[in-house]
Amino acid sequence: MNRQMTKQKPRKAEIQTYRISFGGDDSLYSVSFKAALRQPEINRLLASARSILYENLPKTILDCLNSSRLEYSDFVSDTARLEHETVMAFADSLLHDSSGACLDRLAGSADSYYGIMDYQRQTGRSCYEGCCYAVSRTVSMQNQKAECYVIGQTIRYDISSGRENSFFAIRRKEDGHPMYTLEELSGCPVLSPFGCVDVAGLLLNIYSVTAKEHAARIANR
């Protein structure tokens, strides 16, 4: 029996609200817009912002949208001042909490959220606290369930005593289940606490990184 073969057309991407945020030093720079993007197009946007100053995020993303001739609307950019206690509390929640509620708050009303943080502050004469993380939160248009990916680290360091307290984790939330941890390490930092860390590189590879060694190869430059 002959069967007539039909080539299925790929499902057209649906219009979603996207939010991208890059934070460091004292400020969080964010953009949001509506578009129908496939993952390669999202990766192209994130790659365009990989090596920029965070303050240039809005212009970089807008230029990439226009140069790629991607249809979009409602483009908005904003800047928020970072508060130390809030940043560290969010980082701790991302690395330990099972609900993923902190990512919901970061995403706000966006269907898809991509963010990085590379933050450090002196909290005493010889004490430093900081964190760095890459996060992705996307909501399926089919079942409205969120998938979350987190790679991050917190560190607290006392220069005078050399005492260091760090925590690193790779975490995920899939298929409506609670957040779970793929890998974690406390005590010795995986991501360089005082070097140039490619956190945007972690974001670009966030779906494939499952081991601390892989994260370190990407991030530590």
C-alpha positions in Angstrom: 0.0 0.0 0.0 1.3 3.4 -1.0 1.2 6.0 1.7 1.1 9.7 0.8 3.9 11.4 2.7 3.2 14.9 3.9 5.8 17.2 5.2 4.7 18.8 8.5 5.3 22.5 8.7 7.1 23.6 11.9 4.8 25.1 14.5 4.8 28.9 14.3 6.2 30.6 17.3 3.6 32.4 19.3 3.8 36.0 20.5 5.1 36.2 24.0 6.4 38.9 26.4 10.2 38.7 26.9 12.3 40.2 29.6 16.1 40.3 29.7 17.9 41.7 32.8 21.7 42.2 33.4 22.7 43.3 36.9 26.1 44.3 38.4 27.7 46.8 40.7 24.8 49.1 41.7 22.2 48.8 38.9 19.9 46.3 37.2 19.4 47.0 33.5 16.3 45.5 31.9 14.4 45.4 28.6 11.0 43.9 27.8 9.2 43.5 24.5 6.6 41.3 22.7 7.7 39.1 19.8 7.3 35.6 18.4 10.8 34.2 18.7 12.3 30.7 18.3 15.2 29.6 20.4 18.0 30.4 17.8 16.7 34.0 17.6 16.7 34.3 21.4 20.2 32.9 21.5 21.2 35.5 18.9 19.9 38.3 21.1 21.7 37.0 24.2 24.9 36.5 22.3 24.8 40.0 21.1 24.9 41.2 24.7 27.6 38.8 25.9 30.6 41.2 26.1 28.9 44.5 26.5 28.8 46.9 29.4 25.6 46.1 31.2 24.4 49.7 30.9 24.4 49.2 27.1 21.9 46.3 27.3 18.9 48.2 26.0 20.6 49.6 22.9 22.3 46.3 22.1 19.1 44.3 22.2 17.2 46.9 20.2 19.9 47.1 17.6 19.9 43.3 17.3 16.1 43.1 16.9 16.3 45.7 14.2 19.3 44.3 12.3 17.8 40.8 12.4 14.5 42.2 11.1 12.6 40.5 13.9 9.0 41.8 14.4 8.5 43.1 17.9 6.4 45.7 19.8 6.1 47.4 23.1 9.8 47.7 23.7 10.6 49.2 27.1 13.8 49.6 29.0 14.4 50.4 32.6 17.1 50.7 35.3 16.7 49.9 38.9 19.1 50.4 41.8 20.3 47.3 43.5 20.0 46.9 47.2 22.5 44.7 48.9 20.2 42.8 51.2 17.7 42.2 48.4 20.3 40.9 45.9 21.8 38.5 48.3 18.4 37.3 49.5 17.4 36.6 45.9 20.6 34.7 45.2 20.1 32.6 48.3 16.6 31.8 47.3 17.6 30.8 43.8 20.2 28.4 45.1 18.1 26.8 47.9 14.4 27.4 47.6 12.3 24.6 46.0 9.3 26.7 44.9 10.9 28.9 42.2 8.9 31.8 43.5 11.9 34.1 43.4 12.2 33.5 39.7 8.5 34.3 39.2 9.1 37.7 40.9 12.2 38.4 38.7 10.2 37.6 35.6 7.2 39.7 36.6 4.5 39.5 33.8 7.0 38.1 31.2 6.4 34.7 29.6 10.1 34.3 29.1 12.8 35.7 31.3 16.6 35.6 30.9 18.8 37.2 33.5 22.3 37.5 34.9 23.8 39.0 38.0 27.5 39.7 38.7 27.5 41.5 42.0 30.0 42.3 44.8 30.0 44.8 47.7 32.3 45.6 50.6 30.3 45.1 53.8 33.0 45.9 56.3 36.5 47.0 56.6 37.8 43.7 55.2 34.6 41.8 54.4 33.0 41.3 51.0 29.8 39.7 49.9 28.6 38.9 46.4 26.9 36.6 44.0 26.7 35.7 40.4 24.1 33.8 38.6 22.5 33.1 35.2 18.8 32.2 35.1 16.1 31.3 32.6 12.4 31.0 33.2 10.1 30.2 30.3 6.3 29.4 30.3 4.9 26.9 27.9 2.0 28.3 25.9 0.6 24.7 25.7 0.3 23.9 29.4 1.2 27.2 31.1 3.9 25.4 33.2 7.2 27.2 33.9 10.6 25.7 33.2 13.4 27.2 35.3 17.2 26.9 35.0 19.7 28.3 37.5 23.5 28.4 37.7 24.8 30.5 40.5 27.1 31.1 43.4 27.1 33.2 46.6 30.3 34.1 48.4 31.2 35.9 51.6 34.9 36.6 52.2 36.9 38.1 55.0 40.2 39.4 53.7 41.9 39.8 57.2 41.3 36.2 58.2 41.2 34.6 54.8 37.9 33.0 55.8 35.7 32.2 52.8 32.1 30.9 52.7 30.8 30.1 49.2 28.0 28.0 47.8 27.5 27.0 44.2 24.6 25.1 42.6 23.1 24.1 39.3 19.3 23.8 39.6 16.2 23.1 37.4 12.5 23.1 37.6 10.6 21.1 34.9 7.2 19.6 34.2 5.5 21.3 37.1 7.8 19.7 39.7 9.6 21.7 42.4 13.1 23.1 41.9 15.8 20.4 42.2 19.6 20.5 42.4 21.7 18.8 39.8 25.0 19.7 41.5 26.2 21.8 44.4 29.4 22.6 46.2 30.0 24.6 49.4 33.3 26.0 50.7 35.4 26.3 47.6 34.1 28.7 44.9 33.5 27.2 41.4 33.2 30.6 39.8 36.1 33.0 40.3 35.1 35.4 43.1 37.5 38.1 42.1 38.2 37.6 38.4 36.4 38.2 35.2 33.4 35.8 35.1 31.6 35.2 31.9 28.1 35.0 33.4 26.5 35.8 30.1 28.3 32.8 28.7 26.6 30.6 31.3 23.3 32.0 30.3 23.9 31.1 26.6 24.7 27.5 27.7 22.3 27.2 30.6 20.4 24.3 29.1 23.5 22.1 28.5 25.5 22.8 31.7 25.0 20.0 34.2 28.3 19.9 36.0 30.4 22.4 38.0 33.5 21.6 35.8 31.6 22.7 32.7 30.4 25.8 34.3 33.9 26.7 35.4 35.3 26.2 31.9 32.7 28.6 30.4 32.7 31.3 33.1 36.3 31.6 34.4 38.3 33.7 32.0 
